[in-house]
Amino acid sequence: MRKPLALVAVAAAVALTASACGSKPVSTSGSGSSSSAASGSAASFKACMVTDTGGLDDHSFNAESWAGMQDAAKANSNITVQNATSATENDYASNIAGFVSAGCKLIVTVGFAMNDATVASAKKNPTQHYSIVDNTSTAPQVKGLEFNTAQGAFLGGYFAAGMTKTGKVATFGGANYPTVTVYMDGFWEGVQYYNQQHNTKVQVLGWDETKQAGTFDPTQSFTDQAGGKQIAATFQSQGADIVFPVAGGTGIGALAQAQASGGKLNAIWVDDDGFVSNPAYGSVIMTSVTKGIATAVSSAVTDAAAGNFSATPFVGTLANNGTGLAPYHDFESKVPASLTSELSTVKQGIIAGTIKITSKNQPTS
């Protein structure tokens, strides 16, 4: 897991036309040389990434995707990586088009919402290769990087049910996307399984898998920290003492509410290890449901650079470390050893298939 990434960490800005991109692209090469990135003379493979609207430093899936791009460049000095951030959904198509024009050999798009723009670009450019985070493959040009986060979130729900003192836990989403609700499904199912195993009645606020209905940020975005804080405050007022925001930057607002609660509310983070990516809120982050985005993106880039591009989808699971639970960090001494042991057993049951997760939002690939 990684600390948040900032633009100062990259080597150089590379200019594309202002009309082509929502923001000026940034690039690095494996050697860290800005000149090779700018001229293209020293790097034989250029991979380019377009973010979703949450921003490059969203402490979540955009940041992890860029980390994977940078890892690929560090592993192979012939790889140069660039990024362009999307201020709004209207920037998706133009950012992708700008990178096609720039000669990027692999374009990585980040987020479920970018599928239409990615597929449309592929149809216009039949020799261009793409990879998309959080969506399925579209043969023969688009490689999907999917994650069955219902599995990791099931463990998160079981954990929350085992740690709550009020008997109420909560979750909410930044937007009503399948890649968001799959987390919420898994969390809900994990709580139900704990209740079955322990004859308890822990309630989940904010989501009902059977109805596919629950709480989402009213702006349907991943940048509304004020909205996330208000949602978490409402859950706290309803008796929840653990909140699981599946909301990127919006979820940081929930962390702020937990921090302000004086111990009445704690949180489970999403996508990366929140204790590392959100150190200011580490004291309220009990654990995180992780998604192995960085590794998947890095592998997609290095494979393509080696001439091994394939549109066969990658699906991250508990078995291949594509999802899971992060360490407890500051809560290590507060988590009963018996609960940790149970979580290990539940994890193996999910991998073996003896514990069935029924979420309809799971990847079908």
Secondary structure as UniProt FT lines:
FT   HELIX           7..9
FT   STRAND          12..13
FT   HELIX           18..20
FT   STRAND          26..29
FT   TURN            30..31
FT   HELIX           34..39
FT   STRAND          45..50
FT   TURN            53..54
FT   TURN            56..57
FT   HELIX           61..75
FT   TURN            77..78
FT   STRAND          79..84
FT   TURN            89..90
FT   HELIX           91..101
FT   TURN            102..103
FT   STRAND          106..110
FT   HELIX           112..114
FT   HELIX           115..124
FT   TURN            126..127
FT   STRAND          129..133
FT   TURN            139..141
FT   STRAND          142..147
FT   HELIX           149..163
FT   STRAND          168..173
FT   HELIX           178..198
FT   STRAND          203..205
FT   STRAND          207..208
FT   TURN            209..212
FT   STRAND          213..214
FT   TURN            218..219
FT   HELIX           225..237
FT   TURN            238..239
FT   STRAND          242..246
FT   TURN            248..249
FT   HELIX           250..260
FT   TURN            261..263
FT   STRAND          266..271
FT   HELIX           274..277
FT   HELIX           279..284
FT   STRAND          285..291
FT   HELIX           293..305
FT   TURN            306..307
FT   STRAND          314..316
FT   TURN            318..321
FT   STRAND          323..325
FT   HELIX           329..334
FT   HELIX           337..352
FT   TURN            360..361
//
